[in-house]
């Protein structure tokens, strides 16, 4: 019984090293490129605004867009989607809301406020529970981002 070992020549070894480093570089470039874009998350929360005179605002629902990516993006519009009943948008934006269009830089957030009483009224008019009222923002790319949860109100 004879065992023979073939030792690859230097050219074959260098070719394999080049191929492996090329694939590793490609994977790195794809990962870096994917992280260099915007990544906007939308959520809603209840809010009250404290004024300088010590008074509080009316009950508000705040739609918050947060950019967790490393690229900036512009928010063109926002609203509340009501399943099977269209969209609600603030005709008169609350003075504390971000002004549209709003440039959302990496790591930054933008807040848009709507009076909770107007949402309560629309909910009762259309018979839509608050859980089915989904906040959204429309980006300059045309993409519409919906919140994972509905409006945080109770009857």
HULIN-V195007 format. One record per pair of residues at least 4 apart in sequence whose C-alpha atoms are under 7 Angstrom apart, sorted by the first residue. I is the first residue (numbers start at 1). J is the second residue. Records with the same first field share a line. If there is no record, write none. Layout:
I = J + J
This chain:
8 = 12 + 13
9 = 13
10 = 14
11 = 15
12 = 16
13 = 17
14 = 18
15 = 19
16 = 20
17 = 21
18 = 22
19 = 23
20 = 24
21 = 25
22 = 26
23 = 27
24 = 28
25 = 29
26 = 30
27 = 31
28 = 32
29 = 33
30 = 34
31 = 35
32 = 36
35 = 69 + 70
36 = 69 + 70 + 71
37 = 69 + 70 + 71
38 = 67 + 68 + 69 + 70 + 71 + 72 + 73
39 = 67 + 68 + 69
40 = 65 + 66 + 67 + 68
41 = 65 + 66 + 67
42 = 64 + 65 + 66 + 136 + 145 + 146 + 147
43 = 63 + 64 + 65 + 135 + 147 + 148
44 = 61 + 62 + 63 + 64 + 135 + 151 + 152
45 = 61 + 62 + 63 + 152
46 = 60 + 61 + 62 + 152
47 = 59 + 60 + 61 + 62
48 = 56 + 57 + 58 + 59 + 60
49 = 56 + 57
50 = 54 + 55 + 56 + 57
51 = 55 + 56
59 = 115 + 116
60 = 113 + 114 + 115 + 116
61 = 113 + 114 + 115 + 116
62 = 111 + 112 + 113 + 114
63 = 111 + 112 + 113 + 135
64 = 109 + 110 + 111 + 112
65 = 109 + 110 + 111
66 = 107 + 108 + 109 + 110
67 = 104 + 105 + 106 + 107 + 108 + 109
68 = 106 + 107
69 = 106 + 107
70 = 106
71 = 105 + 106
72 = 104 + 105 + 106
73 = 103 + 104 + 105 + 139 + 140
74 = 101 + 102 + 103 + 104 + 139 + 140
75 = 100 + 101 + 102 + 103 + 104 + 137 + 138 + 139 + 140
76 = 100 + 101 + 102 + 138 + 139 + 140
77 = 100 + 137 + 138
78 = 89 + 136 + 137 + 138
79 = 87 + 88 + 89 + 90 + 135 + 136 + 137
80 = 87 + 88 + 89 + 133 + 134 + 135 + 136
81 = 86 + 87 + 88 + 133 + 134 + 135 + 136
82 = 86 + 87 + 132 + 133 + 134
83 = 132 + 133
90 = 114
93 = 97 + 113 + 114
94 = 113 + 114
97 = 111 + 112 + 113
98 = 102 + 110 + 111 + 112
104 = 108 + 109
115 = 119
116 = 120
117 = 121
118 = 122
119 = 123
120 = 124
121 = 125
122 = 126
123 = 127 + 128 + 129 + 130
124 = 128
128 = 132
130 = 150 + 151 + 153
131 = 149 + 150 + 151
132 = 150
133 = 150 + 151
134 = 146 + 147 + 149 + 150 + 151
135 = 146 + 147 + 150 + 151
136 = 144 + 145 + 146 + 147
137 = 144 + 145 + 146
138 = 142 + 143 + 144 + 145
139 = 143 + 144
